Amino acid sequence: RVRDIVNDYDPETYKLPYGFETKYFRISYETGKGITSLIDKRTGEDLAGREEEPLFAPIYELTPVDPRKSAWYETPEQQARRLLGRNMRGTDAKKCVGNLVHVEVEERGEIFTVIRFVYKLEGTVHADVVLKMFRDIPRIDIRFELGKTISTEIESIYLPVGAKLSDGYLYVKKGEEAFRPGIDQVPGTNMEFTMSDDGIAYISPKESVLLASRDVPLFFTGELKHHPIRLCDGNPENNQRPVYSWVMNNIWETNFKMDLSGFSEYDYTLWLSDEREPEKVMTELTNLTFDPYVLMLS
């Protein structure tokens, strides 16, 4: 089961400890770093090479609650959340990026290959990202498996999903409209986070990359640190910010429990497309989320 010698007779499987290749994608990864590249073989463009954190590497963020800070009308937890502001984190927030400790090929066949990326992440007991890469289909299924520990601090879990095109724009869709966050939205409004019905898309004059977010409609765009908030002014640079799936948080006090503890899974799917018209791209994304189910009878 050792695959560490370059050879001509088995040019595919010996790459598995370091990367994998299909008809449409070539992925490289390294323990201690994560996914180092995701090449779109149609154009040779690296979809994962322009962000601070590795693509699909889970991120844990913590803002501590100081029990000494309180007032007669609110608890320390309430005061800490009230002071977060539009940053959605405190000035003393701590960010932890998952450390890739192990890569395992779980399945390999004629149709698809399943690769498990095992991360060590503070605040969790389990943080695995599982990729299903199809041999002859321009599609990657991503499953984020999370086992979260209990805490009363202010917490968030993110997943970097910005599979950017160098000459493309980010699009989302709410209701009937596809638009570019930071450019087409109302001037003076917040750009740090946005909702999208089915996911996001990067569209360039040559191609598009679609990412369905099946369980998480909330996305954070911008720096994962406390910083001065700049409101939308229509500048095209606003649309080139890092993009994260905001998987979970305990910031808002609702009828749900305030801690994030427990085990859960979150599914995403990435497709390559030749469509370039924004409305048609987002419609294609919606249609692709309706996967067929096959029932086999014996």
N, C-alpha and C positions, 0 to 999 in steps of 0.2 A: 504493500500500500504506500510505499515511499515514491514520491514523484519529484525528483530534484535534478534530473539529467536532461539537458536539451537533446532532442533526437528527431529523426526524420520519420520514423515508423509510427510514432504516436504523438503527433504534433498538438493534440488538444488536451489530453488529460494531464500531461506533465505541467501545464500552466496553472492547474487548479489551485495549488497552494498560494499562488501569487496573483492570479487573475483568471478571467474566463472570457470567452468570445462566442458570439452567435453571429447570425447573418447580418444583424443590424447594429449590434453593440460590442464594444470591447471594454471590459471593466478591469481595473487594477486596484489592488488593496494591499495594505501592509499593517501587520500588528503593531500596536502602539500609535498608529496614525489614523487608520480607517480607510475609507475609499479614497484613493488618490487621483483617479481619473475615471470618467465614463465617456467613452468616445462614441459619437454618432458616426458610424462607418459610411453613411451616405455622403457626408461632407468632411469628415475628419475632425470635426469640432469637439472639443472637450466640454461636456455639459456640467462638469463638477469642479472646474478649476479656478473659479473666480470668487470664492467666499472664504471668510476667515476660518470657519469650521468645516470639517469634511461633510460631504453630502450624506444625509440620512444618519448622521451620528447624533444620538440623543443628547439633550442638554438639560441639566437641572439648574434651577435658579432659586436662590433663597434670600429673603430679606428678613433678618432677625427681628423679633419683637422684644423691646426692652420693657420688662415688667415694672420698672421704676417710673416710666412715663405714662401718666394717666391723669384724668380729671374726674371731677365728681359726676359728670354727665356721660362719661364713656370709659370703656375698659381699655387697657393697653393695646389689645388687638384691634379694637375699633379705631383708636387714634392712629395706629401705624398704617392701617388701610386708608384712612382719610387723607393722610399726608403723602400718599404715593404719587398723586397727580397723574398727568398724562403719560409719564414714564412707565407706569404700572410696576415700578420697583423703587426701593429706597436708595438713598445715596450710598449706603453700606451694603448693597446687594452683592451676593457672591454667585458667580457663574461657574459651573462645573461641566466640562465637555466629556462625554463618555470616552473611555479608553478601550480601544479594541484589543482584547486579550486572546481571542481564539476565532478561527474561521473553520467551518466544517461543511463539507459537501454532503448534504443529507440524502439527496436523490439525484440520479443522473440517468437520463433515458433519451430516446429518439425525439421526444417532443419538447421536454423542458428539463432544466436543471435547477435544483433548490440549494441555495447556499445560505448558511446561518452565520451571522456575525454576532459574536458574543461580546458585549460591552460591560465594563465595570463602571458603574455610575453612582456617585454619592446620592443618598436619599432613596436608593432602590435596592432590592434583593435580586432583581431580574430585569435586564434591559437588553433584549435581543432584537436584532433586525434581520428578517428573513426575506431574501430575494428569490423570486421564481423567474428565471430567464428562459424565454421560449426560443427554440432553435431557429424557426423560420418565420416568426411573427415579431413586428416592431413594438414589443410590449414587455414591460417588467412589472410584476406584482410585488408590492412591498408590504410586509406585515411587521408592525412594531408591537412586540410583546413586553408588557411592563408589569413589574411587581413593585408597588410603591410602599415604602414604610410610612408609619404614622408620625405626624408632627403638627404642632400648633403654630408654627412659623408661617410666614407668607411664602408660598411656593408656586413655581410654574414648571411645566415640562414642555420643551420645544423639540421639534424635529426639523433640521435644515432641509428644505425642499426646493431651493432655488436652482433648478437645472437650466441655467441661463443660456441664451443664444447671444453671441457677441454683438450682432446688429439687430436684436429683437427687442420687443416691448412686452412687459407683463400685462396680461389681461385677466380680469375677473368678471363675473356676471351676477347681478342681483335682479331678480324678476325678469324683465324683458331686455335689459340693456347690458351689452358688453362694453367695458370701459377700461382705460388705463389708470390705475391708482396713481395719485400724485400729479396727474396731468389733466384728466377729464373730469375730475371731481370738483365739487363746489369750492371756490377760493376761500381760504381762511378756515377750512375744516381740517380735522385731524388726519394724519397720514400714518400713524404708528400701527394701527391694526384695521383689518377689514374683514367682512364676511363675504363668502362666495357660495353660490347655490351648489355647485358640483365640484369645484376645484379651481385650478388656475391654468393658464396657458401662456407660453412664450411664443410670440409670432414675429417672424422676420420676413423680408421680401422673398426668401427662398423656401422656407419650411416653417413648421411649428412643432412645439413640444407640449403635450397635454399631460396634466397630472390630476387625476381624480382623487379627491379627498373624501372617502366614503363615509367616514365617521366624525370628522372634525371640520366644521365649516369656518372656523376662525383662523385667520392668518395674521402674523405680526410681521411688519416690514420696517427695517431700520436696525440700529445698533442695539445689541443686548447689553446695554450699560446705561447708567443714569447720565443724561445729556440734555442740553438745552433743546426744547421742542420747537421745531420750525413748522408752521402751518402751511397748507398747500398754497403755492403761488403759480402752479402750472409749469414749472421748470421741468424739462425732460429728464434731468438728473434725478428728480424725485422718484422716477419709475425704475431706477437702476439699483435701488436699495436691496440689501439681503432680505430673503423671504424665508419665514419659518412657519410651519404648521404649529399653532398654539394648542397643543394636545390637551392640556388640562391646567387649571389653576384654582386657588382658593381665595381669590381676591374679593369677589363680590359676595355679600351676605344674602343668600337666597333661601329657598326652602330645602336646598340640598345640604348635606353635611359639609362642614368647612375643611375637613382633612381629606387628603387624596389617597389614603391607604387602600390597598387591595390589589388584585390582579385584573388586568384588562388587556385587550388587543385592539389595534387600530389599523385599518387597511387602506392602502393607496395603490394606484396603478398609473404607470407612466407609459405613454404611447408617443410614437413619432408619426407625423402626418405631413402630407404635401399641401394641405389646404392653407391658404394665407389670408382669407377674408375673415376679419374678427368675428362677425356674427355667425358665420358658417362654422368657424373653428369651435366656438363655444357650444353651438348646437351639436356638433360632432362629439364633443366631450360629454354632453348630456346623454346622447344616444349610446355611447360606448359604455356608460355606467350600467346599462341594463344587460348584464352578462347572460348568455343562454345557460340553462341548466339541462343536463342530459340525464334521463332516467333510463336505466338499463333493466330490462325484464328478462328473466331466464325461465 
